[in-house]
Structures are given as structure tokens and as C-alpha cells.
């Protein structure tokens, strides 16, 4: 190739473009320049965009809208350091806006930003790269991406950066990362604790607060607490508490202290080094109520385990808490009460609080106008009185039971639950129980039984079980409407509520009227269902059902088909037949009101209240006498001695009254005859035989098995029902009866005269009685093991059939 001539060179110079200086006030134009290949243009464009973004949030959103973010992210990795730095600064400034930050997540820029955290990069790059990451790290997916790209180690190194902005941004990213368990568990392994502790010395409050917030999170991890302890972290935190210049940090410092007191190992080391003493001095030192409350909560946190309570008790923490009960601020007193509630699980602390006169002070706090303080004080009393009779007595002497009863109608569920729990604890002593009952304590429990809060229901039911100890109290509880909500608790799916509800039902069922009422409310059916469930059944549900049945023998015989020797029939008992699935058990009053029907007769055992007629020589009444009570008849008055004779009007029996209301005269005569016949015999076997013969004679006499159909008992009882115009028949009026009628009469008479026997219902109108007798070994003059016998009341009245004999088996079945 030859050399260029002068003319050619001149021509080339004329064709060359002179250097161009660009100026633009349109952001969209500048964004277009980000695609230029000229470095000078890129430097000016990125610098212009950076300055534009710094002017305000609207500009950042504008830049996002005109598409600046994508090109800028690409320029972050430019080979030109100035372009790279300007682009990174622009992106960092824009990322502080929420909309931009959300858009940045779609740019897959995190790996690129993490690459800029190397020591080779300058502080400005570090600052704005971490600024971008800090804006993005609030998002979970971004945190996962940071961890996936191993971002934690370079961030921890940057905590020691001399540039406070870099340190602050890195710390903010780490704080967000440790919100996830994965990062939380590995932070201490990466050596983050020492540089975090150093940041507490920073001259910048924002860095100190961020470091404390990070410590508050990371010290929830046990392994991190160990490293924190080894690095004397707790001592440094106590130093911060001692320095009032840092009182703005005290609240966050105490949050970390609370975490450290959460495990016994750390607490023990703190105690051994004098840290607990320093903490209690700080609690009592003058400070803001807010800080005092947080400090007291540290003690509450520490008192969650029995080992920690031992340490606190050794430190005489009770004295500090009692002193705080007299603080001026209600919140401080409430926090002290919460701490007392926690530490009082230690038996020694319960006694020490009483010895320090703390119990009456807590009782006085129940009168506070602050609902939060009343709630905390009630919780403290609940804990103080749990299994501690002396403290319960101290509360009673301070009049605490009166206001606790009033608090059962509070709106706060926690206050109501704690009040009921405390009253239950106190009611374990009879003298206190009497005082509670005098203040209508058992009636006050009715309202909280309708609560939806499980703790309220649990402790209220527990208190009912404690207070429903006598028929008077049960009657008051019933009249106040407590039985229905109590029975409704049996539907609860909460095991504790159900357990205590069953126990309360057991207690209330000690009164027959309550037992009858609860059965009418469906308690028996619910308990049967519970006891058939493998998950819900418990000893308490079984106890409740047994108690209900034992106090309501008509229901027991109807449902279980058996009355034991301990089930003593009394006046008012009735046999409504065998239970039918799905049919409710009706009361005697309801059965009496029913019109005549074709169903089985109802047999009632009713002893006369008073004699209104002279007993005739015949044991059975005449047909006319059998109609007494359904017709208006004149009853002759009893004869009196001449000196006592007064004018006496004849007594009328109203037509709408049932004969059972006036007693079963024939039954009364049978009872008298049974006493005369049985008690004159000395041999127990003969006594049962004589009673059996009496029952047989009263019910139509002995009937050979092959002639049972000739007895005519069905027709006889139908005639009685027609005469009485009732399905309910007094047992004494039945002249002809089969197995079920005779067995019932035998049980009634035996129980009335004090003889022991069972009553068992079989199938097809079969029923029988079992008696227990000892066989006498006359040679050795001693009793052998007892044997059970079935009493024959039908075929050979008075015969005792060994329970396992063929004759006994034949007696029980058709």
C-alpha cells in the first residue's frame, strides 16, 4: 500500500466528526443514551440519572416508568469503574423506593451485587451494593437467593467496614436474613458475634439499634447464646444498662437479656458472675416505667423453668418483687404481679411472699381501677394459693374472696379464669368454702359457665366441683340455672374442660333432684357417648355417669338393667321398663300426665306419707279402696282420746290427684308385715325365704312353670289401669304379678327393712334378685367364702338357687 497523499489526508479530516457535547433536560432521552457504546456518554448519562434520582421519590418512579432500571443493572458490571460506580449508585438510590425495589427482584441482579462485595471494590461500591441488597432482603425469596449465592460471609466481613454506611447496610441485610431459621442457626458458625458486639460501640444510634435488634433475634438460638456468653456478651449488655447515657438502648438490651435468662445454663453462669444481682439493682433503680416493666419481664421469662426458679429463689427475688408492688405506676405493679405468678410455682417462693406480707398487698391491688392490674393481681393470687393452704387463708383474711366473686362477672376472660381458679384453691378449706358460699359464690359461677373461653370454662367447672359439696349448695346452683350450661360443657372438645365438667357433674349429682334435672337435660346420653369413645373417655366421665345413675335409680335400672345391693330403693322409685334406643327417659310426673295407652305399665314404689284410714284386717284393699284418689270420697278421721277430741272436717281427695300422691296403703301394710315376719327369724337364709314367700303371696302365690299362662296378670293390671285411669300403678295394689313385678317388690321390701339384695332385669318380663350368703362350716365354727343365690319368687317361693346352678339358669330365661 502506498502512502496517503496530502490531498487524501485533507479529505479525511474534513469527513471526521468533531467531538460532540450533549445536553438534555428530558429523562427519557438520557435513558436512551444508556444504550450508547461511547463510554463518555455512558459516564454522563449514568451521572445525570443518579443526580435526578436523588431529588425525590417521584423521580425514582419516573425513571422506573421510562425503563431506566434494566439498562442500569447491565451497566453495574461494566469494565469502566466510573460507569460501574455511577450505575450502581443510581440503582441503589432508586432501590430505596418500594416500587423500584419490587421491580428490581425481577432483574436477577442479586448474584451481580454480591460479586461487588469483594475487598477489591471501593467503599462506594460496597455502600450502594449493600443498599440495594438491604432494600431487597425484606422479601423472603430474595433472602433465599442471597443465601443460595453464599452472601452471608462477605456481609459479615463488611460489618467491620470503616464506612458506617456500609456497616449499617450490611447489618440491616443480616438482620433480615436471620429472620429465617436457616440463617439464624449458622450465623454463629460464620463468626458474626464478635463484629456484632463491636458495633454496639458505634457512634451512630441507628447502627446500635440495628445491632441490638439482631442480637434480640439471634439469641433465641441456644448455640448462638453459648457463643454470646463466651464472648462476654451478657457483661457488655449489663454495662450498657449501667450507663445512663445509653438509656435509649435499654429497652432493646433487656430484650436480649430476657433471651439469655431463658435457659438454665446461661442463667446459672450469669448468677455466678454476679449478673443477677446487677440486674435486680437495675430493676429497682429509678428509670422510666417502660424500662422497669421490660426488666421485670426478664425475671418472668427466667422463671419459666423449675431450675431457673431455684436460682431466682436463692437470689431472694421475692423481696424485689414485693417492693415493686408499691411502685407508683400501674404497669410496673402489673408486671411485678406477672413475675410473682411465674415465680410462685416454686413452693418456697409461695411461703416467702407470704412472710414478706406480699399476699395482702396483691389482694389490695384487686381494687385498682386498672383492668390490666386487676388481671395480673388475680393471676398472681391463683399461683400463690395453688396447693398452699396458708396463702389461701391469707387471701381470705384480707377479704380477697369477696372481690374474687365479684370479678367472676368481669369482661376479661383471663381475670374470670384466674378468679375461679383462686376460689377453687381456697375452697379446699371448709372455713373458706363456707365464706365463699355465704357470699353467693356458687350462684356467681353460673354466668362464666356460658363463656366461650376454654380457660374460663375449665376453672369455673373446677370451682363448681369444689363448692357443690352439699344439697343446699347444689339446690342453690340449680335454682340459679347452673345445671344447663354445666351439662352443655360435656359437649366440649377440650379435654381439660371436659374433665372438669365431668367432675362438676359428679359433684352436683350427689343431690337427687340435680341428678334428675341433668338427666332431663341429656347428660346421661352425652356421657354414654363419651364413654363409648376411645379418645374422650376418662375416669372422670365414668365417675360422672356412675354418680348420675346412683342418684337416679329409676334411670339406672332403666339403662343398666341392674340395681346393686348398695342401690337402696326409696319412696318415689318407679320402673319404667327397659330402655328404648332414641327415647328420652320421662319423669314420673310426665308419665302420670300421659293418657291411657297400650304400652307397658309403670310400677311405682310409694310409701304413704301419713295414715288416713284405719288399716283393715285384710292386707289387700277392696276394689272400692283401690279407687281412692280418683274419685271424690270422704275419708273418716282417726279416732282420738276424749280429751283430745276436736271438731275436724273430713278431708277430700281432689279428682285430678293421682293415688301415688297419698302413698300406697297396701304397700305400707306389706312393709309392716315384712318387718314382723322377717325380724322374728334369726337365720339370714330363713329371713330371705320368709320375705320371698310374703312377696309371692302378695302377687298371686306360687305358680308352676307350666301354668304361668293361667296367672292372668296382664288382665289384672289392665283393669287396675282402667280403674285408676293411669298407666302408673302403685306396686302395693298389684295382686297378680310375674317375675319382674315380684323381683321389684322383693327389692323394695328388702331395702326398706334393711336386707341386702340386687335387682336384675332379664328379657321378656324376666327379673330376679340375687342375695349373698355365707356358708357356715359347723364343724370348725367358721364361715366359708360367700355364695350368690337367686331367690325363687315364682315356682317354689323361698328357695335359694345357687347362681351357677341349672335351676338358677332356668329361672332367668324362658
GIRAPE-V343639 format. One record per run of one state. SS is the DSSP state (A for helix, B for strand, O for the rest). FROM is the first residue (numbers start at 0). TO is the last residue. Records with the same first field share a line. If there is no record, write none. Layout:
BEGIN
SS=FROM-TO / FROM-TO
END
This chain:
BEGIN
O=0-4 / 15-25 / 33-37 / 54-55 / 65-66 / 75-79 / 95-96 / 107-108 / 115-121 / 136-138 / 148-150 / 158-162 / 177-179 / 186-186 / 190-190 / 201-203 / 218-220 / 230-231 / 242-242 / 260-262 / 272-273 / 284-287 / 302-304 / 314-315 / 324-328 / 343-345 / 355-356 / 365-369 / 385-387 / 397-398 / 409-411 / 426-428 / 438-439 / 448-452 / 467-469 / 479-480 / 491-493 / 508-510 / 520-521 / 531-537 / 550-551 / 560-560 / 563-571 / 575-586 / 593-600 / 605-621 / 626-626 / 628-629 / 631-632 / 635-640 / 644-649 / 652-657 / 662-663 / 678-682 / 698-703 / 710-711 / 724-726 / 733-737 / 753-757 / 761-765 / 768-768 / 777-780 / 791-798 / 802-804 / 812-813
A=5-14 / 26-32 / 38-53 / 56-64 / 67-74 / 80-94 / 97-106 / 109-114 / 122-135 / 139-147 / 151-157 / 163-176 / 180-185 / 187-189 / 191-200 / 204-217 / 221-229 / 232-241 / 243-259 / 263-271 / 274-283 / 288-301 / 305-313 / 316-323 / 329-342 / 346-354 / 357-364 / 370-384 / 388-396 / 399-408 / 412-425 / 429-437 / 440-447 / 453-466 / 470-478 / 481-490 / 494-507 / 511-519 / 522-530 / 538-549 / 552-559 / 587-592 / 622-625 / 641-643 / 658-661 / 664-677 / 683-697 / 704-709 / 712-723 / 730-732 / 738-752 / 805-811
B=561-562 / 572-574 / 601-604 / 627-627 / 630-630 / 633-634 / 650-651 / 727-729 / 758-760 / 766-767 / 769-776 / 781-790 / 799-801
END
